[in-house]
Amino acid sequence: MSILLTGFEPFNGASVNPSWEAVLRVPYSICGHEVHRMRLPVVYQKAAAELLVEISRLRPTLVICCGVASGRRAVTPELAALNFRYAAIPDNAGQLFSGTPILPHGENALMTSLPIQRILDALTAAGVPNALSLSAGAYVCNDLYYHLLLQEEELGYRGLFVHVPDGDVLDADSAARAITACCEAVLTAE
């Protein structure tokens, strides 16, 4: 039984990505489950393709993908992924989308099956500022989350996307504590 955690490489001129810094600080085992880590490119479709290859190889029980949400003041578990790509900045491959679907005939939105309120309660108990976010936006984070939720049943895991704020709002150790609390909330609910 294992957990796969992901964070992203830096993008938009930044030198670090707080999501990856947080994932690096999560313990190597949570509730008896070995923790694996993966850094993903900030590139539409490529991030999801690399993630799904690793999921197929590892066969984890739980996959939590993390990204940074500049401007947010709290850790925000994402309820849904939208079948939509739209951003003001290009990805790291220079792709810029202005309102196109991820999958032309796909569901408009996919929702996590994980116990969101239990996760929020665990974040509060861990002393981490938190809030529910209804969707993962429309940039690469959302693109990744849509593919993650789309493949859950076929590949046999449960998935969640969590945004962390910038490092000047929440330090990497606190963000790692938040990710750990999310994992514990899910694993102890089963």
Residue frames as qw, qx, qy, qz and C-alpha x, y, z in Angstrom:
[[0.000, 0.891, 0.454, 0.000, 0.00, 0.00, 0.00],
 [0.472, -0.114, 0.043, 0.873, 1.50, 3.31, -1.01],
 [0.117, 0.891, 0.281, -0.337, 0.80, 7.01, -1.50],
 [0.547, 0.284, 0.273, 0.739, 1.97, 9.10, -4.43],
 [0.091, -0.860, -0.218, 0.453, 2.45, 12.82, -3.83],
 [0.571, 0.414, 0.291, 0.647, 3.25, 15.28, -6.57],
 [0.101, -0.809, -0.093, 0.571, 4.37, 18.88, -6.76],
 [0.619, 0.753, 0.169, 0.148, 5.29, 21.05, -9.71],
 [0.617, 0.063, 0.056, 0.783, 8.49, 22.51, -11.08],
 [0.066, -0.558, -0.145, 0.815, 8.87, 26.33, -10.96],
 [0.355, 0.570, 0.601, 0.433, 7.00, 28.37, -13.59],
 [0.055, 0.930, 0.275, 0.239, 6.37, 31.93, -14.70],
 [0.288, 0.740, -0.310, 0.523, 9.89, 33.04, -13.77],
 [0.665, -0.671, 0.214, -0.248, 9.89, 31.72, -10.19],
 [0.224, 0.576, -0.777, 0.116, 12.99, 29.94, -8.84],
 [0.049, -0.014, 0.959, -0.277, 11.06, 27.46, -6.66],
 [0.528, -0.332, -0.479, -0.617, 7.58, 26.03, -6.52],
 [0.371, -0.378, 0.560, -0.637, 6.14, 25.87, -2.97],
 [0.919, -0.023, -0.016, -0.393, 4.14, 22.75, -3.86],
 [0.821, 0.294, -0.452, 0.188, 7.29, 20.75, -4.54],
 [0.107, 0.486, -0.592, 0.634, 9.07, 22.19, -1.50],
 [0.657, -0.287, 0.331, -0.614, 6.16, 20.99, 0.65],
 [0.959, 0.107, -0.179, -0.192, 6.02, 17.50, -0.91],
 [0.571, 0.454, -0.583, 0.358, 9.75, 17.06, -0.23],
 [0.096, -0.402, 0.601, -0.684, 9.12, 17.59, 3.51],
 [0.837, -0.210, -0.058, -0.501, 6.31, 15.04, 3.95],
 [0.561, -0.437, 0.696, -0.104, 7.31, 11.96, 6.01],
 [0.202, 0.325, -0.850, -0.362, 8.38, 8.79, 4.19],
 [0.235, -0.274, -0.931, -0.058, 5.48, 6.84, 5.70],
 [0.388, -0.153, 0.163, -0.894, 1.93, 7.90, 6.63],
 [0.797, -0.073, 0.276, -0.532, -0.41, 5.51, 8.47],
 [0.713, -0.161, 0.675, 0.098, 1.84, 2.62, 7.45],
 [0.713, 0.641, 0.270, 0.083, 1.75, 3.56, 3.74],
 [0.591, -0.183, 0.262, 0.740, 5.02, 4.23, 1.94],
 [0.224, 0.884, 0.136, -0.388, 5.16, 7.73, 0.43],
 [0.623, 0.181, 0.417, 0.637, 6.48, 8.25, -3.10],
 [0.024, 0.779, 0.066, -0.623, 7.17, 11.68, -4.58],
 [0.565, 0.367, 0.517, 0.528, 7.15, 13.01, -8.10],
 [0.016, -0.589, 0.014, 0.808, 7.94, 16.46, -9.52],
 [0.533, 0.565, 0.614, 0.144, 5.83, 17.29, -12.55],
 [0.281, 0.081, 0.294, 0.910, 6.36, 19.71, -15.43],
 [0.249, 0.583, 0.357, -0.686, 4.10, 22.76, -15.68],
 [0.157, 0.212, -0.656, -0.707, 2.98, 21.68, -19.14],
 [0.743, 0.149, 0.145, -0.636, -0.56, 20.90, -20.23],
 [0.930, 0.206, -0.190, -0.236, -1.11, 17.19, -20.94],
 [0.556, 0.447, -0.637, 0.292, 2.55, 16.29, -20.30],
 [0.239, -0.385, 0.640, -0.621, 2.14, 16.53, -16.51],
 [0.823, -0.026, 0.244, -0.512, -0.89, 14.22, -16.64],
 [0.853, 0.357, -0.372, -0.082, 0.80, 11.76, -19.01],
 [0.327, 0.453, -0.713, 0.423, 3.86, 11.46, -16.74],
 [0.457, -0.277, 0.540, -0.650, 1.66, 11.10, -13.66],
 [0.896, 0.081, 0.052, -0.433, -0.44, 8.32, -15.16],
 [0.709, 0.401, -0.568, 0.115, 2.66, 6.37, -16.18],
 [0.076, 0.380, -0.724, 0.570, 3.92, 6.56, -12.58],
 [0.669, -0.128, 0.358, -0.639, 0.51, 5.57, -11.18],
 [0.908, 0.226, -0.250, -0.249, 0.44, 2.56, -13.50],
 [0.539, 0.411, -0.661, 0.321, 3.91, 1.57, -12.28],
 [0.028, -0.291, 0.673, -0.679, 3.38, 2.12, -8.53],
 [0.476, -0.426, -0.708, -0.301, -0.32, 1.25, -8.17],
 [0.046, 0.118, -0.542, 0.830, -0.79, 3.58, -5.16],
 [0.093, -0.553, -0.805, 0.193, -3.87, 3.59, -2.96],
 [0.031, -0.908, -0.293, 0.299, -3.95, 7.39, -2.76],
 [0.514, 0.287, 0.201, 0.783, -2.66, 10.12, -5.08],
 [0.106, -0.901, -0.275, 0.317, -2.52, 13.71, -3.88],
 [0.536, 0.426, 0.186, 0.705, -1.29, 16.26, -6.38],
 [0.286, -0.765, -0.253, 0.519, -0.22, 19.67, -5.13],
 [0.421, 0.563, 0.223, 0.676, 0.18, 23.03, -6.77],
 [0.238, -0.291, -0.294, 0.879, 0.71, 26.62, -5.72],
 [0.065, 0.792, 0.536, 0.285, -2.09, 29.19, -5.78],
 [0.307, 0.060, -0.155, 0.937, -0.56, 32.64, -5.54],
 [0.275, -0.347, -0.103, -0.891, -2.80, 35.08, -3.75],
 [0.731, -0.447, -0.455, -0.245, -4.51, 32.50, -1.57],
 [0.194, -0.646, 0.494, -0.548, -4.07, 32.70, 2.19],
 [0.731, -0.241, 0.529, -0.357, -4.92, 29.07, 2.99],
 [0.127, -0.142, 0.949, 0.251, -4.42, 25.47, 1.93],
 [0.626, 0.267, 0.076, -0.729, -7.31, 24.65, -0.39],
 [0.402, 0.073, 0.904, 0.128, -8.37, 21.09, -1.22],
 [0.306, 0.204, -0.403, -0.838, -10.10, 21.15, -4.61],
 [0.654, 0.192, 0.567, -0.462, -13.59, 19.71, -4.92],
 [0.763, 0.518, 0.382, -0.052, -13.70, 19.49, -8.73],
 [0.336, -0.277, 0.528, 0.729, -11.74, 19.64, -11.96],
 [0.510, 0.663, 0.179, -0.518, -13.24, 21.43, -14.96],
 [0.704, 0.272, 0.522, 0.398, -13.02, 20.29, -18.57],
 [0.207, 0.966, 0.128, 0.091, -11.60, 23.69, -19.46],
 [0.679, -0.117, 0.028, 0.724, -8.22, 25.28, -20.24],
 [0.119, 0.904, 0.169, 0.374, -7.79, 29.02, -19.82],
 [0.639, -0.521, -0.124, 0.553, -4.92, 31.10, -18.46],
 [0.127, 0.985, -0.045, -0.108, -3.30, 34.49, -18.72],
 [0.147, -0.728, 0.645, 0.180, 0.19, 32.96, -18.80],
 [0.764, 0.328, -0.514, -0.209, 1.62, 30.16, -20.95],
 [0.930, -0.351, 0.093, 0.051, 2.79, 26.86, -19.52],
 [0.452, -0.663, 0.470, 0.368, 6.51, 26.04, -19.46],
 [0.564, 0.145, 0.662, 0.472, 6.30, 24.81, -23.08],
 [0.007, -0.167, 0.239, 0.956, 4.83, 28.12, -24.23],
 [0.121, -0.434, -0.809, -0.378, 1.28, 26.84, -24.72],
 [0.166, 0.125, 0.333, -0.920, -1.48, 29.35, -23.98],
 [0.053, -0.422, -0.870, -0.251, -5.13, 28.33, -23.97],
 [0.184, 0.012, 0.131, -0.974, -8.06, 30.71, -24.04],
 [0.626, 0.113, 0.326, -0.699, -11.13, 28.62, -23.33],
 [0.614, 0.240, -0.661, -0.358, -10.77, 25.20, -24.90],
 [0.896, -0.332, 0.085, -0.280, -11.90, 21.89, -23.42],
 [0.349, -0.526, 0.774, 0.053, -9.38, 19.36, -22.13],
 [0.261, 0.107, 0.932, 0.226, -11.38, 16.58, -23.78],
 [0.244, -0.032, -0.356, -0.902, -13.86, 17.75, -26.45],
 [0.638, -0.286, -0.517, -0.494, -16.49, 15.17, -25.49],
 [0.388, -0.031, -0.775, 0.497, -15.58, 14.76, -21.82],
 [0.333, -0.728, -0.581, 0.148, -17.69, 15.48, -18.75],
 [0.065, 0.876, 0.029, 0.477, -17.91, 19.20, -17.95],
 [0.210, -0.686, 0.526, -0.457, -16.58, 18.60, -14.44],
 [0.765, -0.079, -0.631, 0.101, -15.32, 15.71, -12.31],
 [0.439, -0.742, 0.227, -0.453, -15.51, 15.70, -8.51],
 [0.169, 0.371, -0.860, 0.308, -13.29, 13.96, -6.00],
 [0.732, -0.343, -0.529, -0.259, -14.83, 11.03, -4.16],
 [0.476, 0.021, -0.621, 0.622, -12.74, 11.72, -1.07],
 [0.338, -0.749, -0.555, 0.129, -14.32, 13.03, 2.17],
 [0.286, 0.602, -0.014, 0.746, -13.69, 16.75, 1.72],
 [0.438, -0.783, 0.011, -0.442, -15.21, 17.87, 5.03],
 [0.896, -0.399, -0.007, 0.192, -13.15, 15.29, 6.92],
 [0.687, 0.269, -0.001, 0.675, -10.04, 16.61, 5.13],
 [0.001, -0.730, 0.002, -0.684, -10.89, 20.22, 6.04],
 [0.701, -0.683, -0.015, -0.206, -11.47, 19.20, 9.66],
 [0.896, -0.150, -0.017, 0.417, -8.08, 17.46, 9.71],
 [0.443, 0.498, -0.016, 0.745, -6.39, 20.60, 8.36],
 [0.332, -0.777, 0.007, -0.535, -8.04, 22.66, 11.07],
 [0.865, -0.501, -0.005, 0.030, -6.94, 20.16, 13.73],
 [0.809, 0.083, 0.005, 0.582, -3.39, 20.38, 12.36],
 [0.264, -0.749, -0.101, 0.599, -3.46, 24.15, 12.86],
 [0.333, -0.005, 0.522, 0.785, -3.20, 24.92, 9.16],
 [0.362, 0.456, 0.117, -0.805, -5.30, 27.72, 7.60],
 [0.201, 0.109, 0.901, 0.369, -7.65, 26.06, 5.13],
 [0.497, 0.400, 0.167, -0.752, -10.68, 26.59, 2.94],
 [0.649, 0.316, 0.684, 0.101, -12.61, 24.58, 0.41],
 [0.141, 0.438, -0.408, -0.789, -12.04, 25.51, -3.22],
 [0.760, 0.346, 0.362, -0.414, -14.78, 24.47, -5.60],
 [0.866, 0.483, 0.067, 0.107, -12.50, 23.98, -8.62],
 [0.724, -0.328, 0.213, 0.568, -8.82, 23.77, -9.44],
 [0.025, 0.690, -0.209, -0.692, -9.04, 26.70, -11.88],
 [0.789, 0.582, 0.148, -0.130, -8.21, 26.30, -15.56],
 [0.149, 0.794, -0.584, -0.082, -4.40, 26.19, -15.71],
 [0.494, 0.332, -0.803, -0.009, -2.10, 23.14, -15.63],
 [0.211, -0.131, 0.801, -0.545, -3.20, 22.18, -12.08],
 [0.688, 0.243, 0.296, -0.616, -6.78, 21.73, -13.26],
 [0.664, 0.455, -0.505, -0.312, -5.63, 19.91, -16.41],
 [0.220, 0.299, -0.898, 0.234, -3.72, 17.44, -14.22],
 [0.372, 0.014, 0.686, -0.625, -6.63, 17.04, -11.78],
 [0.738, 0.298, -0.054, -0.602, -9.12, 16.34, -14.56],
 [0.643, 0.358, -0.667, -0.112, -6.97, 13.48, -15.87],
 [0.011, 0.240, -0.852, 0.465, -6.31, 12.24, -12.32],
 [0.544, 0.111, 0.516, -0.653, -10.03, 11.96, -11.55],
 [0.717, 0.377, -0.289, -0.510, -10.83, 10.55, -14.99],
 [0.595, 0.336, -0.730, -0.008, -8.54, 7.54, -14.49],
 [0.391, -0.424, 0.611, -0.542, -9.34, 6.74, -10.83],
 [0.880, 0.000, 0.285, -0.380, -11.62, 3.79, -11.40],
 [0.847, 0.462, -0.264, -0.021, -9.56, 2.22, -14.18],
 [0.470, 0.511, -0.588, 0.414, -6.26, 2.44, -12.29],
 [0.731, -0.403, -0.547, 0.064, -7.67, 1.73, -8.82],
 [0.374, -0.066, -0.399, 0.835, -6.65, 4.69, -6.66],
 [0.080, -0.885, -0.454, 0.062, -8.38, 7.69, -5.08],
 [0.503, 0.243, 0.058, 0.827, -7.22, 11.19, -5.95],
 [0.169, -0.904, -0.313, 0.238, -7.22, 14.75, -4.72],
 [0.464, 0.502, -0.017, 0.730, -5.66, 18.05, -5.73],
 [0.440, -0.773, -0.293, 0.350, -4.53, 20.47, -3.04],
 [0.356, 0.748, -0.044, 0.559, -3.34, 24.04, -3.60],
 [0.585, -0.496, -0.279, 0.578, -0.87, 25.55, -1.15],
 [0.095, 0.991, 0.069, -0.065, -0.27, 29.29, -0.86],
 [0.488, 0.714, -0.340, 0.370, 3.01, 31.02, -1.64],
 [0.717, -0.065, -0.505, 0.476, 5.91, 30.36, 0.72],
 [0.101, 0.257, -0.295, 0.915, 5.71, 33.85, 2.25],
 [0.618, -0.356, -0.093, -0.695, 2.15, 33.04, 3.38],
 [0.918, -0.304, 0.175, -0.186, 2.74, 29.46, 4.58],
 [0.085, -0.667, 0.730, 0.120, 6.20, 27.94, 5.05],
 [0.578, 0.267, -0.718, -0.280, 7.09, 24.62, 3.46],
 [0.107, 0.056, -0.921, 0.370, 7.04, 22.69, 6.76],
 [0.416, 0.244, 0.486, -0.729, 3.50, 23.87, 7.49],
 [0.644, 0.361, -0.320, -0.594, 2.41, 23.04, 3.95],
 [0.402, 0.214, -0.890, -0.021, 3.93, 19.56, 4.38],
 [0.154, 0.081, 0.798, -0.577, 1.99, 19.18, 7.64],
 [0.579, 0.317, 0.114, -0.742, -1.15, 20.06, 5.70],
 [0.607, 0.322, -0.623, -0.373, -0.48, 17.44, 3.01],
 [0.193, 0.115, -0.936, 0.272, 0.22, 14.85, 5.69],
 [0.348, 0.175, 0.585, -0.711, -3.05, 15.72, 7.45],
 [0.653, 0.322, -0.225, -0.648, -4.95, 15.29, 4.16],
 [0.500, 0.242, -0.825, -0.107, -3.45, 11.83, 3.73],
 [0.014, 0.012, -0.867, 0.498, -4.21, 10.82, 7.30],
 [0.502, 0.201, 0.288, -0.790, -7.81, 12.02, 7.01],
 [0.708, 0.292, -0.415, -0.492, -8.38, 9.83, 3.97],
 [0.472, 0.239, -0.846, 0.070, -6.50, 6.76, 5.18],
 [0.050, 0.017, 0.806, -0.589, -8.12, 6.69, 8.63],
 [0.582, 0.168, 0.107, -0.789, -11.61, 7.06, 7.11],
 [0.631, 0.231, -0.637, -0.378, -11.35, 3.73, 5.32]]
